[in-house]
Amino acid sequence: MEVTAAAWSQKPNGEIILTPTDDLICFPGMLSIPAEGEGRIRVGMTVPPGAAEKTYRLNLEELPGVPRAEAVNEIRVLTTQSIPIFLRPGATTAGGRIDVSAFAGGVLSFTVSNTGTRHFIARTIRVTGFDPDERQLFSRSMNGWYILAGGVRDYEFTTEKSECTGTRRLLIEVETSDRALKEDFNLPPGGCDAIARPVTPNGSTEPAPVSAKRQP
């Protein structure tokens, strides 16, 4: 197996970006593992911790080897594995924020931001819509993944047109590996074609995004 290291970042749509790096030293660079056996890889850092967590991926890729003469029509499945590596800063903080950008045509678009200095995993993302009488109109959920320190992740949820039209309040909840993020957003009449406004203590709405409330 070939062993390589890469710096790891992500785009808002979740796409992984791997960049060659000298921050990690991996030994050995080529690993031979016998049948039913095991191998060991040593990993060292060449850089000190920073103000925010540094993230990397250790990639193991099985090489095809020498084909056998009798295996003319043989199909081989090669193994590839990517292992996350985190270099934490001296002091870590955790934080997150939820911002809604639009709720139009039955599609809710929002962003979850990691405002802390270390990664978290968005295990479950749930959106619930309520009508003016606080009756639940819909609830949608999906599984998430890593959101790296200082990173953002865009999400979209689709609702039926009737659900969208009747919604006056949105509750967005994100269960992370550390805590739960929770935010309420009010919608004006015809809110299906409007940007959601965060709920304020007096029940009014404001256009500015607010930080997600941390739950115990």
C-alpha positions as a printed NumPy array, in Angstrom:
array([[  0.   ,   0.   ,   0.   ],
       [  1.145,   3.532,  -0.752],
       [  0.91 ,   5.964,   2.187],
       [  0.543,   9.703,   1.534],
       [ -0.518,  12.74 ,   3.569],
       [ -2.551,  15.782,   2.525],
       [ -3.894,  18.949,   4.108],
       [ -7.678,  18.705,   4.352],
       [-10.21 ,  21.463,   3.81 ],
       [-13.808,  21.534,   2.582],
       [-15.986,  23.681,   0.351],
       [-19.391,  24.927,   1.591],
       [-21.08 ,  22.21 ,  -0.514],
       [-19.133,  19.538,   1.383],
       [-16.598,  18.783,  -1.338],
       [-13.289,  17.631,   0.155],
       [-10.124,  19.448,  -0.903],
       [ -6.836,  17.569,  -0.4  ],
       [ -3.576,  19.459,  -0.909],
       [ -0.116,  17.861,  -0.784],
       [  1.709,  18.888,   2.383],
       [  5.031,  18.481,   4.173],
       [  3.423,  19.13 ,   7.567],
       [  3.204,  15.371,   8.178],
       [  5.951,  12.763,   7.964],
       [  4.697,   9.223,   7.355],
       [  6.875,   6.15 ,   7.674],
       [  6.999,   3.871,   5.825],
       [  5.805,   5.421,   2.554],
       [  5.132,   1.942,   1.175],
       [  3.511,  -0.671,   3.378],
       [  3.355,  -4.402,   2.684],
       [  0.74 ,  -6.291,   4.693],
       [  0.64 , -10.106,   4.564],
       [ -2.634, -12.009,   4.345],
       [ -4.481, -11.771,   7.683],
       [ -1.598,  -9.688,   8.976],
       [ -1.177,  -6.08 ,  10.016],
       [  1.14 ,  -3.144,   9.435],
       [  2.132,  -0.075,  11.403],
       [  2.557,   3.495,  10.228],
       [  4.371,   6.183,  12.2  ],
       [  3.176,   9.759,  11.748],
       [  5.065,  12.856,  12.897],
       [  4.399,  16.598,  12.603],
       [  6.853,  19.165,  11.235],
       [  4.767,  22.197,  12.25 ],
       [  3.627,  23.474,  15.662],
       [ -0.055,  23.852,  16.621],
       [ -1.723,  27.025,  15.371],
       [ -4.446,  29.321,  16.657],
       [ -7.04 ,  26.963,  15.113],
       [ -7.054,  23.233,  14.586],
       [ -5.12 ,  21.984,  11.542],
       [ -6.673,  19.1  ,   9.632],
       [ -5.101,  16.432,   7.47 ],
       [ -5.877,  13.132,   5.804],
       [ -3.642,  10.073,   5.799],
       [ -4.392,   8.181,   2.58 ],
       [ -3.69 ,   4.486,   2.104],
       [ -4.01 ,   3.164,  -1.436],
       [ -3.525,  -0.462,  -2.407],
       [ -1.345,  -0.875,  -5.496],
       [ -2.259,  -3.446,  -8.175],
       [  0.94 ,  -5.498,  -8.005],
       [  2.125,  -7.93 , -10.681],
       [ -0.746,  -9.637, -12.536],
       [ -0.795, -13.412, -12.614],
       [ -0.365, -15.085, -16.001],
       [ -3.479, -17.229, -15.559],
       [ -5.659, -14.316, -14.432],
       [ -6.54 , -13.031, -17.905],
       [-10.133, -12.045, -17.098],
       [ -9.694, -11.541, -13.363],
       [-11.184,  -8.443, -11.755],
       [ -9.325,  -7.095,  -8.735],
       [-10.825,  -4.709,  -6.181],
       [ -8.199,  -2.44 ,  -4.64 ],
       [ -8.582,  -0.927,  -1.181],
       [ -8.39 ,   2.815,  -0.531],
       [ -8.752,   4.342,   2.922],
       [ -8.575,   7.929,   4.192],
       [ -7.904,   8.563,   7.889],
       [ -8.498,  12.012,   9.477],
       [ -5.708,  13.576,  11.534],
       [ -6.285,  16.632,  13.732],
       [ -3.594,  18.905,  15.186],
       [ -5.368,  20.799,  17.942],
       [ -4.337,  24.273,  19.118],
       [ -3.125,  24.892,  22.646],
       [ -6.51 ,  26.32 ,  23.68 ],
       [ -9.736,  25.184,  22.03 ],
       [-13.137,  26.835,  21.817],
       [-16.393,  25.404,  20.505],
       [-19.084,  27.421,  18.759],
       [-21.564,  27.374,  15.92 ],
       [-24.122,  29.505,  14.101],
       [-27.134,  28.873,  11.859],
       [-28.061,  31.4  ,   9.145],
       [-31.02 ,  31.127,   6.774],
       [-30.494,  32.623,   3.318],
       [-33.832,  31.877,   1.614],
       [-37.082,  29.902,   1.757],
       [-38.482,  30.078,  -1.766],
       [-40.456,  27.732,  -3.961],
       [-40.505,  25.088,  -1.245],
       [-36.703,  25.047,  -0.88 ],
       [-35.115,  26.159,   2.392],
       [-31.449,  27.194,   2.105],
       [-29.329,  27.732,   5.199],
       [-25.747,  27.62 ,   6.418],
       [-24.173,  26.041,   9.502],
       [-20.924,  27.765,  10.512],
       [-18.254,  26.465,  12.848],
       [-17.148,  29.55 ,  14.759],
       [-14.87 ,  27.585,  17.089],
       [-11.225,  26.58 ,  16.836],
       [-11.777,  22.84 ,  16.433],
       [-13.94 ,  20.634,  14.246],
       [-17.32 ,  19.177,  15.073],
       [-19.539,  16.607,  13.402],
       [-23.07 ,  17.645,  12.465],
       [-24.65 ,  14.301,  13.279],
       [-28.279,  15.223,  12.571],
       [-29.803,  18.313,  10.955],
       [-33.542,  18.761,  11.509],
       [-35.919,  21.425,  10.199],
       [-39.477,  21.812,  11.549],
       [-42.107,  24.21 ,  10.234],
       [-45.062,  25.622,  12.213],
       [-48.188,  27.486,  11.125],
       [-49.455,  30.722,  12.794],
       [-51.217,  28.612,  15.479],
       [-47.962,  26.747,  16.257],
       [-49.186,  23.525,  14.689],
       [-46.415,  21.452,  13.15 ],
       [-46.644,  21.394,   9.358],
       [-43.572,  19.37 ,   8.51 ],
       [-40.323,  17.982,   9.838],
       [-37.321,  16.981,   7.74 ],
       [-33.972,  15.596,   8.85 ],
       [-30.702,  14.441,   7.341],
       [-27.337,  13.187,   8.5  ],
       [-24.357,  15.534,   8.363],
       [-20.569,  15.197,   8.522],
       [-17.498,  17.11 ,   9.585],
       [-17.54 ,  20.91 ,   9.709],
       [-13.947,  22.017,  10.19 ],
       [-12.773,  24.901,  12.384],
       [-13.783,  28.202,  10.801],
       [-15.647,  26.342,   8.067],
       [-19.209,  26.528,   6.78 ],
       [-21.6  ,  23.999,   5.292],
       [-24.575,  24.839,   3.096],
       [-27.769,  22.782,   3.306],
       [-31.052,  22.636,   1.433],
       [-34.356,  21.098,   2.494],
       [-37.308,  20.665,   0.15 ],
       [-40.931,  20.97 ,   1.318],
       [-44.285,  20.698,  -0.376],
       [-45.697,  23.949,  -1.714],
       [-48.623,  23.799,   0.742],
       [-46.231,  23.339,   3.678],
       [-44.066,  26.209,   2.546],
       [-46.998,  28.584,   2.054],
       [-48.45 ,  27.964,   5.505],
       [-45.199,  28.162,   7.458],
       [-44.734,  31.115,   9.818],
       [-41.957,  29.783,  12.041],
       [-38.958,  27.592,  11.299],
       [-37.036,  25.653,  13.923],
       [-33.6  ,  24.457,  12.795],
       [-31.709,  22.059,  15.063],
       [-28.22 ,  20.683,  14.54 ],
       [-27.013,  17.914,  16.813],
       [-23.215,  18.015,  16.855],
       [-20.557,  15.858,  18.46 ],
       [-20.18 ,  18.541,  21.172],
       [-23.609,  20.055,  21.757],
       [-26.854,  21.053,  20.018],
       [-27.312,  24.206,  17.959],
       [-30.858,  25.532,  17.802],
       [-32.406,  28.551,  16.115],
       [-35.932,  29.875,  15.518],
       [-36.778,  31.949,  12.442],
       [-40.033,  33.845,  11.828],
       [-41.533,  34.137,   8.355],
       [-43.909,  36.901,   7.234],
       [-47.125,  36.075,   5.331],
       [-46.102,  34.724,   1.967],
       [-42.943,  33.587,   3.677],
       [-42.352,  30.969,   1.032],
       [-40.792,  33.685,  -1.116],
       [-39.031,  35.603,   1.652],
       [-35.824,  35.436,   3.634],
       [-36.44 ,  34.192,   7.159],
       [-35.897,  36.531,  10.101],
       [-34.513,  35.381,  13.465],
       [-37.002,  35.352,  16.32 ],
       [-36.431,  38.049,  18.96 ],
       [-37.57 ,  37.881,  22.605],
       [-40.575,  40.164,  21.964],
       [-41.717,  38.099,  18.991],
       [-40.7  ,  40.643,  16.342],
       [-38.327,  39.876,  13.507],
       [-35.028,  41.365,  12.445],
       [-33.044,  40.889,   9.24 ],
       [-29.68 ,  40.329,  10.886],
       [-28.519,  36.739,  11.602],
       [-27.995,  35.773,  15.219],
       [-25.756,  33.24 ,  16.887],
       [-27.174,  29.787,  17.492],
       [-28.235,  29.085,  21.047],
       [-26.154,  26.449,  22.779],
       [-28.147,  23.792,  24.55 ],
       [-26.806,  21.854,  27.522]])
